[in-house]
Amino acid sequence: VDHPHHVGIWFNYGDVNGLDFWNNSYDIPEEKKNQYGTIRQRELINTQSGDEGILEVGADWLAPDGKKLLDEHTTFHFLQDGNQRIIDRETVLTAQDEKVSFKDNKEGMIAIRVTRALEMPSNEALTLTDAKGNPTEVAVMDNDGVTGNYLSSEGKEGEAVWGTRAEWVKLYGTVDNKQVAITIIDHPKNPGYPTYWHARPYGLFAANPLGQAIFSEGKETLDFSLAPGEQVTFRYRMVISAGDELTASEINKMAENFQ
């Protein structure tokens, strides 16, 4: 009943040439569709299995009239290291026939939505809104088994992580009586490094390097853009670990090796 656009490991943005690619879903009313962009997978380029799994895809970032604004070429690398699963994502965006502007916006850019056990406990009343705009009022949240907490490379924890810069953030807690952590690591060559974090207590976990005016309360402005034919590359590493606690020093080593 909440945030129907929070699907999978997504990569998009809330303001691309004035179009919202972040909040789009199949249930947006027809009369509002002209405010949203769509990312459509175009082709499966390559797959590989073995010690390292690879998935390579092509996609189009489309305006409501079908005009292609951006060409996307994304490669996923899937690795295993003991109790850790590692997903590296490299996305190359190429502007097409016109300038593409990414106006500073909090809704971005690579993100996941986690299971309830990894949300942060909350005693506040909550309004959940489904895809059709129907609200569900929750007067008291049930925090049974809810154990999540954030930790950033800068030592910030919990809700204090939101709107701050960090090289990485770990979301950790207990799932089925097992210590579990999900860590997202920024890449030093990404625009806006180290990224700002759009990390919410209800389980939205996102890195957003482009929304700088929002997170800095106007002290910084990026308004990133691409000229026709210009490219930009975004790289992120996601580490899912279970069992032994993944320490800050261990994550720092992973970040150093992510080149």
C-alpha distance (Angstrom), angle and dihedral (degrees) to the residues before:
residue distance angle dihedral
V1 . . .
D2 3.81 . .
H3 3.82 136.0 .
P4 3.83 100.8 -16.0
H5 3.81 90.7 -168.1
H6 3.83 91.5 65.2
V7 3.80 95.8 100.0
G8 3.80 129.6 151.6
I9 3.80 120.0 -46.0
W10 3.78 98.7 -32.4
F11 3.78 132.4 -171.4
N12 3.79 118.1 -165.0
Y13 3.80 142.5 105.2
G14 3.79 140.9 -118.2
D15 3.82 100.0 -129.8
V16 3.81 120.3 33.1
N17 3.81 109.9 156.3
G18 3.80 86.2 -24.4
L19 3.82 93.9 -52.5
D20 3.80 124.3 119.9
F21 3.81 110.3 -130.4
W22 3.83 93.0 164.9
N23 3.81 103.7 61.5
N24 3.80 98.9 38.8
S25 3.81 119.3 123.9
Y26 3.79 138.4 156.2
D27 3.81 90.8 -95.1
I28 3.81 99.2 59.7
P29 3.85 105.8 125.8
E30 3.79 113.4 -103.7
E31 3.81 92.6 -119.8
K32 3.82 90.0 58.9
K33 3.81 98.4 44.4
N34 3.80 91.3 98.2
Q35 3.82 88.9 70.7
Y36 3.81 95.0 59.8
G37 3.78 137.2 71.7
T38 3.79 125.8 -145.9
I39 3.80 130.6 -143.4
R40 3.80 110.0 -150.1
Q41 3.78 122.4 -171.6
R42 3.79 107.2 -124.6
E43 3.78 105.0 -177.6
L44 3.77 146.8 -3.0
I45 3.80 102.0 -127.3
N46 3.79 103.9 178.4
T47 3.79 144.0 -10.0
Q48 3.77 128.8 -170.3
S49 3.80 133.0 178.3
G50 3.78 133.0 -167.9
D51 3.80 130.2 74.0
E52 3.80 87.2 -13.4
G53 3.78 122.7 33.0
I54 3.80 117.9 -148.3
L55 3.79 129.8 -166.8
E56 3.80 117.7 -178.9
V57 3.80 121.5 -175.8
G58 3.79 141.3 169.7
A59 3.80 123.2 -142.0
D60 3.81 140.3 175.9
W61 3.83 125.9 -133.1
L62 3.80 102.1 -145.7
A63 3.79 135.3 -166.3
P64 3.84 116.9 -136.6
D65 3.82 90.6 -96.3
G66 3.83 89.9 56.2
K67 3.80 95.9 -104.0
K68 3.80 111.7 148.1
L69 3.80 112.0 -125.4
L70 3.80 100.4 170.6
D71 3.78 137.3 19.4
E72 3.81 112.1 -143.8
H73 3.80 124.7 -157.1
T74 3.81 111.6 -177.5
T75 3.78 130.1 -178.9
F76 3.80 122.8 -170.4
H77 3.80 121.0 -162.0
F78 3.83 116.3 -161.9
L79 3.82 117.6 -160.4
Q80 3.80 138.3 170.8
D81 3.79 127.1 -148.8
G82 3.81 111.9 173.9
N83 3.81 107.3 -67.1
Q84 3.79 91.5 -6.5
R85 3.77 128.7 95.4
I86 3.79 115.2 -162.1
I87 3.80 126.7 -161.2
D88 3.80 117.8 -172.5
R89 3.79 115.7 -168.6
E90 3.81 123.4 -165.8
T91 3.80 116.0 -176.8
V92 3.81 123.4 -176.4
L93 3.81 115.2 -164.6
T94 3.81 119.4 -165.0
A95 3.80 122.0 -168.8
Q96 3.78 113.7 -131.8
D97 3.83 126.7 -154.8
E98 3.80 99.1 -26.4
K99 3.79 141.0 37.9
V100 3.80 112.5 -81.0
S101 3.81 117.1 -149.4
F102 3.80 125.5 -162.0
K103 3.80 100.9 -163.6
D104 3.82 113.3 -157.3
N105 3.82 105.9 -83.5
K106 3.80 132.9 158.8
E107 3.82 93.0 -135.3
G108 3.79 104.6 90.5
M109 2.90 172.2 161.6
I110 3.80 135.2 -46.7
A111 3.78 110.7 0.7
I112 3.78 150.8 157.6
R113 3.81 134.2 -165.5
V114 3.79 112.8 -138.5
T115 3.76 135.9 -146.3
R116 3.81 118.6 -86.1
A117 3.82 93.3 -103.8
L118 3.83 89.9 63.7
E119 3.79 95.0 50.1
M120 3.79 117.4 100.7
P121 3.83 116.9 -101.5
S122 3.80 112.6 -102.0
N123 3.80 135.1 -171.7
E124 3.80 94.4 -171.7
A125 3.79 125.4 107.1
L126 3.79 112.3 -107.5
T127 3.80 137.8 -157.0
L128 3.81 114.3 -150.8
T129 3.81 118.0 -163.4
D130 3.80 122.9 -158.4
A131 3.81 128.9 -150.7
K132 3.80 92.7 -83.8
G133 3.80 93.6 50.3
N134 3.81 95.0 -104.2
P135 3.83 110.8 149.3
T136 3.79 124.9 -138.6
E137 3.80 113.1 -161.6
V138 3.82 115.6 -146.7
A139 3.81 109.9 -170.1
V140 3.80 96.4 -176.6
M141 3.79 124.2 19.1
D142 3.80 117.7 -135.6
N143 3.82 103.5 -127.0
D144 3.79 95.7 -178.2
G145 3.83 106.3 136.1
V146 3.83 92.5 -0.2
T147 3.82 105.8 133.5
G148 3.81 109.7 149.0
N149 3.80 126.2 139.8
Y150 3.80 136.0 167.0
L151 3.81 127.9 -131.2
S152 3.81 123.3 -175.9
S153 3.79 131.4 -159.4
E154 3.82 86.4 -108.8
G155 3.82 91.7 59.5
K156 3.81 96.1 -106.3
E157 3.80 117.2 142.2
G158 3.78 139.8 -161.3
E159 3.79 118.6 -13.8
A160 3.83 90.3 -8.3
V161 3.83 88.3 76.9
W162 3.81 92.9 69.0
G163 3.80 114.1 101.1
T164 3.81 95.2 9.4
R165 3.79 131.9 113.1
A166 3.81 121.4 -113.5
E167 3.79 139.4 153.6
W168 3.80 89.8 -128.8
V169 3.79 142.5 -2.0
K170 3.79 128.0 -153.7
L171 3.81 123.0 -154.4
Y172 3.79 110.0 -162.9
G173 3.78 141.7 170.4
T174 3.79 144.6 121.9
V175 3.80 122.7 -64.0
D176 3.82 119.1 -180.0
N177 3.83 89.6 -13.0
K178 3.80 91.8 -55.7
Q179 3.80 127.6 113.1
V180 3.80 107.9 -115.1
A181 3.81 130.5 -179.3
I182 3.80 135.0 -177.7
T183 3.80 115.4 -162.9
I184 3.79 126.2 -172.7
I185 3.82 115.8 -160.9
D186 3.80 123.8 -161.6
H187 3.82 121.2 -140.5
P188 3.83 120.2 -123.5
K189 3.82 92.0 -131.4
N190 3.82 94.2 54.9
P191 3.80 118.3 109.6
G192 3.79 111.1 -97.9
Y193 3.81 95.1 19.1
P194 2.97 122.7 -153.1
T195 3.77 89.4 43.7
Y196 3.78 128.8 -137.2
W197 3.82 115.4 -116.6
H198 3.79 125.4 -126.4
A199 3.81 91.8 -166.8
R200 3.80 115.7 155.2
P201 3.83 129.2 -168.7
Y202 3.83 91.7 -125.3
G203 3.81 90.7 67.3
L204 3.80 106.4 -88.1
F205 3.81 103.8 135.4
A206 3.81 114.1 -175.4
A207 3.79 141.4 155.1
N208 3.81 113.2 -145.2
P209 3.82 117.5 -178.9
L210 3.83 95.0 169.2
G211 3.82 104.4 54.6
Q212 3.77 95.0 76.0
A213 3.82 99.6 138.3
I214 3.80 90.4 55.8
F215 3.79 97.4 47.9
S216 3.80 95.7 41.0
E217 3.82 92.1 46.5
G218 3.78 90.2 -120.4
K219 3.80 98.3 -46.7
E220 3.84 90.4 112.3
T221 3.79 131.8 31.8
L222 3.80 126.6 -170.9
D223 3.84 108.7 165.2
F224 3.81 89.7 -178.7
S225 3.81 117.1 -152.9
L226 3.80 142.3 175.5
A227 3.79 125.0 -141.9
P228 3.83 117.3 -135.8
G229 3.82 107.7 -68.2
E230 3.81 93.8 9.9
Q231 3.82 120.3 132.9
V232 3.80 135.8 -150.2
T233 3.80 128.8 -172.0
F234 3.80 126.5 -148.3
R235 3.81 121.0 -168.2
Y236 3.80 127.3 -173.5
R237 3.80 135.3 170.9
M238 3.81 121.7 -150.2
V239 3.81 119.0 -166.3
I240 3.82 120.0 -166.6
S241 3.79 112.0 -168.7
A242 3.78 134.4 178.7
G243 3.78 132.8 -171.4
D244 3.80 114.9 13.6
E245 3.80 115.7 50.0
L246 3.80 114.9 -98.0
T247 3.81 103.7 -130.4
A248 3.81 127.8 -146.4
S249 3.80 91.2 -113.6
E250 3.81 90.9 53.0
I251 3.80 90.8 50.0
N252 3.80 90.4 48.9
K253 3.80 89.1 56.1
M254 3.83 90.1 50.0
A255 3.79 89.6 50.7
E256 3.82 91.2 50.2
N257 3.80 90.1 51.9
F258 3.81 92.7 48.3
Q259 3.79 97.6 93.3
